[in-house]
């Protein structure tokens, strides 16, 4: 079998899909994307296909090594995200060619279902509580929220108290049997994190995500030592080498993104490294159906998996399109807060190509917001 061609599709709300074709008629799908830089990643994918055309698609590890290490410049968000989408598509082809789901090729499933969480949001405490209650009513056993919007580098007691009140409202709405995870989105300085985290401890968050920006991961150990709340990070770390220091710093949850951190191949290696540090894995995935399917395949095969993010209701545009790009959305139908094991070949989903091509004709130019502090300086989004 040989790779004969590829197509890229820029689709709403902010995604990029890749189709890889073979001379045996088997096509694989992947999702290579850096949100807000879709066209940049698309160009990188095109350059990588100078090497891939004519190659055997089943030599996944060989192609990963060449694409990751064959150039003088390595790593980073763009290169590893382009590689990630290609890697997903190659695993999809391998599974389809053998008639088995990808997790079977990773050693088989170690669990029968994958726990997921849903996002909650709202401007007022009542809206937050209602949003959380709706997720629990759907059968979810965990929710996640941003406790804050824009923050000053060292914000006021009023802002801090408002954050705690928001989390408390969600905790009260869902009760003690439901987990509440918090995403700080890198908006906190180290000092702010050490100030706020102890105030949140009585509410027993499942974990706090990205308490500091990735460029300050060398300071993450101090944040970990300042609180009993489990600390999570990793959506903006792109390889096992990027994860080395944070695993040693004592994080509780690693969050590699299968569309940013080198695909299924590298994310599995990151999970194995995390297991050696007694760290759980909760893959980051605010993306489309291909990335979610690839994440679920990995989740089924990884012993130290905790919980899976999924984009429905996440608030970045109209994420309902996640299901509209599938001929059959039933593989993503949750049951009591879990997605049952995917059993179809490859990634376990069938893409609706007509819907994808129609969306690609419209395209998108999504960009993340640019926030400003009160004095006009740039704030972390």
NORJOTA-V515616 format. One record per residue. N is the residue number from 1. SS is DSSP state (~ for helix, > for strand, _ for the rest). OMEGA is omega in whole degrees, -180 to 180 (NA if undefined). NEAR is the number of other ideal C-beta (glycine too) atoms within 10 Angstrom. Layout:
N,SS,OMEGA,NEAR
N,SS,OMEGA,NEAR
This chain:
1,_,-179,15
2,_,173,12
3,>,-177,23
4,>,-178,15
5,>,-179,13
6,>,173,20
7,>,177,14
8,>,-176,20
9,>,176,21
10,>,-172,20
11,>,179,25
12,_,3,18
13,_,-177,18
14,_,-169,22
15,>,174,29
16,>,179,30
17,>,178,26
18,>,173,25
19,>,175,19
20,>,-179,25
21,>,179,18
22,>,-179,19
23,_,176,12
24,_,176,13
25,_,178,9
26,_,179,18
27,>,177,20
28,>,-177,27
29,>,177,27
30,>,-177,32
31,_,179,27
32,_,-173,31
33,_,158,27
34,_,-175,20
35,_,-177,20
36,_,180,11
37,_,-173,17
38,~,-178,22
39,~,177,12
40,~,179,14
41,~,179,26
42,~,179,18
43,~,178,14
44,~,177,21
45,~,-180,21
46,~,179,12
47,~,-180,12
48,~,-180,21
49,~,169,17
50,~,177,7
51,~,-168,14
52,~,-177,18
53,_,-179,12
54,_,-179,9
55,_,174,16
56,_,-175,13
57,_,-177,26
58,_,177,16
59,_,-171,13
60,~,-177,20
61,~,177,11
62,~,-180,11
63,~,178,23
64,~,-178,20
65,~,-179,12
66,~,-177,16
67,~,-180,23
68,~,-170,19
69,~,-175,10
70,_,177,11
71,_,179,12
72,_,179,5
73,_,-173,6
74,_,168,13
75,_,180,15
76,_,-173,13
77,~,-173,18
78,~,-178,18
79,~,-177,21
80,~,177,28
81,~,175,29
82,~,177,30
83,~,-177,29
84,~,-180,33
85,~,177,31
86,~,-180,29
87,~,178,29
88,~,-178,32
89,~,179,30
90,~,175,27
91,~,178,28
92,~,178,30
93,~,-179,26
94,~,179,21
95,~,180,24
96,~,-178,22
97,~,180,17
98,~,179,13
99,_,-178,10
100,_,174,16
101,>,-177,26
102,~,-178,26
103,~,176,26
104,~,179,17
105,~,179,17
106,_,178,19
107,_,-180,12
108,_,-176,11
109,_,176,19
110,_,175,14
111,_,-176,15
112,_,-177,9
113,>,-175,17
114,>,178,24
115,>,-180,20
116,>,171,22
117,_,178,23
118,>,-179,23
119,>,174,23
120,_,-180,28
121,_,-180,14
122,_,-180,16
123,_,-178,8
124,_,178,10
125,~,179,16
126,~,178,11
127,~,177,13
128,~,-179,22
129,~,180,20
130,~,178,14
131,~,179,19
132,~,-180,27
133,~,178,18
134,~,180,15
135,~,178,23
136,~,179,19
137,~,177,8
138,_,-180,12
139,_,180,12
140,_,-180,22
141,_,179,18
142,>,176,21
143,>,176,25
144,>,-177,24
145,>,165,21
146,_,-179,17
147,_,-175,25
148,_,169,21
149,_,179,14
150,_,-179,15
151,_,167,22
152,_,-178,15
153,_,170,13
154,_,-171,12
155,_,-169,20
156,_,173,10
157,~,179,8
158,~,178,8
159,~,180,16
160,~,179,19
161,~,178,11
162,~,177,15
163,~,-180,22
164,~,179,15
165,~,178,12
166,~,179,21
167,~,180,21
168,~,180,18
169,~,179,21
170,~,178,26
171,~,179,20
172,~,-177,14
173,~,-175,22
174,~,179,21
175,_,-174,10
176,_,-179,8
177,_,-179,7
178,_,178,20
179,>,176,20
180,>,176,24
181,>,-176,22
182,>,178,27
183,>,178,23
184,_,173,26
185,_,-179,18
186,_,-176,19
187,_,-178,25
188,_,165,28
189,_,176,20
190,~,-179,16
191,~,178,14
192,~,179,21
193,~,-178,24
194,~,178,16
195,~,-171,16
196,~,-173,25
197,~,179,22
198,~,179,12
199,~,-180,14
200,~,-175,21
201,~,180,11
202,~,-179,10
203,~,173,15
204,_,175,12
205,_,176,23
206,_,172,22
207,_,172,23
208,>,-173,25
209,>,177,25
210,_,178,25
211,_,175,31
212,_,178,24
213,_,-177,18
214,~,178,16
215,~,178,9
216,~,-180,16
217,~,177,21
218,~,179,11
219,~,-174,17
220,~,179,23
221,~,179,16
222,~,177,15
223,~,179,26
224,~,-177,20
225,~,-176,11
226,_,-172,17
227,_,173,19
228,_,180,8
229,_,175,21
230,_,-179,19
231,>,179,26
232,>,175,29
233,>,173,30
234,_,-178,30
235,_,178,23
236,_,169,19
237,_,-162,25
238,_,-179,26
239,_,178,22
240,~,179,20
241,~,177,12
242,~,-176,19
243,~,-173,27
244,~,-174,14
245,~,-177,14
246,~,176,24
247,~,179,19
248,~,-178,11
249,_,174,19
250,_,174,16
251,_,-179,27
252,_,-174,20
253,>,174,22
254,>,-174,29
255,_,176,27
256,_,177,33
257,>,-173,27
258,_,175,33
259,_,178,35
260,_,-172,32
261,_,171,31
262,_,174,29
263,~,-179,32
264,~,-176,28
265,~,-176,23
266,~,-180,23
267,~,175,30
268,~,179,21
269,~,177,16
270,~,179,29
271,~,178,24
272,~,175,14
273,~,-180,17
274,~,-180,26
275,~,180,17
276,~,178,9
277,_,-178,17
278,_,-179,10
279,_,178,23
280,>,-178,21
281,>,175,27
282,_,-173,27
283,_,176,30
284,>,180,27
285,_,173,27
286,_,-168,20
287,_,-172,27
288,_,-172,25
289,~,-179,26
290,~,177,31
291,~,179,31
292,~,179,28
293,~,178,29
294,~,178,33
295,~,-179,28
296,~,177,29
297,~,178,31
298,~,-179,26
299,~,-177,29
300,~,-174,25
301,~,-174,21
302,_,-177,25
303,_,-173,12
304,_,177,17
305,>,179,22
306,_,-174,24
307,_,-175,23
308,>,171,22
309,_,174,24
310,_,-163,24
311,_,-177,23
312,_,179,15
313,_,-174,17
314,_,174,18
315,_,178,12
316,_,-174,14
317,_,-178,14
318,_,-177,10
319,_,177,21
320,_,177,11
321,~,178,18
322,~,180,23
323,~,-177,15
324,~,179,15
325,_,180,24
326,>,173,20
327,_,-180,11
328,_,-178,12
329,~,-173,15
330,~,178,9
331,~,-180,20
332,~,-179,21
333,_,-178,10
334,>,175,18
335,>,179,9
336,_,176,10
337,_,-180,21
338,>,170,18
339,>,-180,21
340,>,-179,15
341,_,176,18
342,_,-174,22
343,_,179,12
344,_,-178,17
345,_,180,19
346,>,179,29
347,_,174,33
348,_,179,21
349,_,176,25
350,_,-177,15
351,>,174,20
352,_,-174,18
353,~,178,16
354,~,179,10
355,~,180,15
356,~,-178,20
357,~,177,12
358,~,179,12
359,~,-179,21
360,~,176,17
361,~,177,9
362,~,-179,9
363,_,175,13
364,_,175,16
365,_,-175,9
366,_,174,16
367,_,177,10
368,_,180,10
369,_,172,7
370,_,-176,8
371,>,180,13
372,>,172,10
373,_,-178,14
374,_,-179,8
375,_,178,7
376,_,179,7
377,_,-176,9
378,>,177,9
379,>,179,18
380,_,174,17
381,_,NA,12
